Amino acid sequence: VTTRFDGIARVLGGHAVSLDILNDDEGLALLSDRLRLNEQEPVQYTEALKKLVTLLGGHALALDIAAGVIKKPSHINTVLKKLEDEVGQGVLNRLQLHLPGEEERNSNLEKSLALSYEMMETEQNAQFRALGVFEAGTLISATAAQAIWGMDDSSTASDALSRLEEASLLTEATGAETNEFTYRQHGLLRAYARALLEQAGEL
C-alpha cells in the first residue's frame, strides 16, 4: 500500500520515502518521452525544454500537463512563452482553495494547470470541473462521467475522458476489474477541479 500522506503511513506502520524534484536531465527525459521526440529532435529543443523544467521547478505532474498543452514539438517555444507570461493564472489566483488532508498548493503545478485550463474549450473546462465531485482516487468510468456530465451516451463520455487523459488531467487506471476503460484523477487536480466547480457555482 502506498500513500502520499505521512499521517496515513504512520498509522499503518509504514515508512516515508522522500522523492526529490526532477533534475534537468530527468525533466528533459520526461518531456521527450511525453512529446515522442525522436533521437535528433531533443537536441533542437533542448534549451527550451530545460527552461521549461526550470520554470516548473522539476515538478513531474506540472511538466506532464505542460507537455499535454504543447502536443507538438513545434509549439514548445510558444507554450514556454505563455508560461513565462503566466497566462491563465488569474483563474486559480482568485480561488480560496482549502485542499483536503495534507495537500498543499503548488505554484509550479498551478502554472501549467492554469495554462491548460485557459487553452481548453469551454465545454472541456466544465467537464474537468465536474470531475471534482468524485472522491479522490475514485475510478471514473464513462458511465459515471456520462451521468455527471448529463450526456446522452457513454461513447461520447468515453471520448471526452480520453481527451482529458491526453491533456494529463486524468490517468488511465490499470488492473481495474471492469470491461470498460476507467480513469483516476490526481488528488491535487481533483482539489483544483472541485474548487473551480465551487467558484463557478456549479457544485
N, C-alpha and C positions, 0 to 999 in steps of 0.2 A: 504494500500500500504506500503510495506517495501522496504528499500534500504540500502545498505552498505555505501552510500556516504553522509557525513554530508551536503554538499552543496545542494544536491537534497532535503534532508529533510527540510532544511531551506526554500528553495523556495516554497515547498509545505505546509509550515506552520506546519510541524511536529516537533517531539522532538527526541532527541538522547537517546538511551538506551545502556549503555556500557556493553559489555559482557566480563567477565573475562575468562582467560585461564582455562582449566580443572585442577582440583587438582588431586592428586594421585588416590583417590577413584573413582572420575568421569572418569578419563582416563582408569583406570582398568575396570570399568563397560563397557565403550565403546568398549574396545578391547575384553573383554569376550563375549559381545553380538555379535560383528562382527565375531569372531572366533568360535562362537557357542560352547563355553566351557560349560560342564555340571557342576553341583554343586561341584564335587570333584576336577575337573581339575584346577580351578583358584588357589587353594592352592599350587598345584605342580608348577605352573608357575608364582606365584605372584611376586617373586623377580625380575625375568627377565622382566615381563610386567611393573612393576613400574619403572625399569631402563629405559625402552623404553619411558614411559610417561615423565620422567625427561629429557631424551636425546632430545626429540622432543618438549620440553617446554610446554607440555599440549595443543599443537595446534591440535584441533579436526580433521581438514582435513588431516594434516600430519599423525596423528595416524590412520585415516581411510585408507589412502594409504598404510601405513606400514602393516596394517592388510591384505590388498589385496595382498601384497608381501608374507607375511607369509603363508597364506592359511590354513596350518595345524599346530596345537599346537606344534608338534614335531620340527617344523622349527624355533620356536621363538628365541632360543639362536643363531642359525646360522645367522638369519637376524639382530638381535641385534649387533652381532659382525661386520657384514658388515656395518651397520650404524655407529658404533663407528670408523671403519676404513675409513669412508667417501667414500665408494665405489661408483663410478659413478659420483661424484660431479664435476669432471673436465668438463663434457659436459655443465653444467649450469654455472660454473665459467667463462667459455670463452664467455658467452653471454653478449652483451652490451644491456641489457634489458631496455626499456623505457615503463613502464607499463601505461596503459591508465587511465585517470581520477585521482582519489585519491588513486589508488592501490599502494602498496609498496611491494618491495621484502621482502620475509620472509625466513630467513635462516632455520628455522625448517621445513617448507614446502619443501624447496629445498633439504634437506637431504633425505626425503622419496621419493620425486618425482624423484630425480636423481637415486636412487637405483632402483625404479620401472622401469624407462626408461632403465637403464643398463641391467636389467634382462629380459626385453621383447624381443621377436624375432624382427628381422629387419623389417619384414612386419608390425607388430603391432606398432613399433616405427613410421613408415611412416604414418600409419593410424591416430595415435594420433596427429602427427604434422599437418596433413592436416585439422584436425578439427579447427585449428587456423584461417581458412578463414571465419568461421561463426562469425557473430557479437555476442558479449557476451549476454547470455540469450536466444539465438535463440533455438527454438525447432528443434531438429535434428532427422529426420525420417530416416528409412532405405533407402527410395527412394532418399533422399537428399545425404546421405552418399554414396550410390551406385554411384551417379553421380560424387561426389568429388573424390572418390577412383578409379573410372574407372572400376567398377566391372560389370560382365555380368548380375547378377540377384540380386534382393533385399533381398532374403533369406540369401545369403552369407554375405551381408552387415549387416543384422539383427544379424547374429551370431557374427560378428566382434564387433558390438556395445555392445552386451551383454557381451562379454569378457572384453571390456573396462570398463563396469559398474562393473563387478566383481573385477576389479583392482582399483575401486573407482576413476577412471578418468572421469567418467560420472555418472549422476544420472538419474533414470527414472523419466520422467515428469508425474505429476498427474493432473487429471482434464482437460487434453487436449481433444479438440473436434476432434478426429481423430479415424479411425478404426485400426490404427497400433501403435505399441509402439513407443514412442518418448522419447528423452533424452535431458538433458541440461548439459552444462559444466560450472563448477565454473569459475567466472570471472578471478581469478588468474591463474587457469590451462589453460584457453584459452589464456592468455597473454604469458605464457611459451610455449604453443604449437605454437603460431604464431612466437615467437622469434626463436624457433628451426626450423620452416619452412623457415624462412629467412636465418638462419645460413646454412641450407642445400642447399640453392639456389633454392628452390622449389616454392617460393611464386608466 
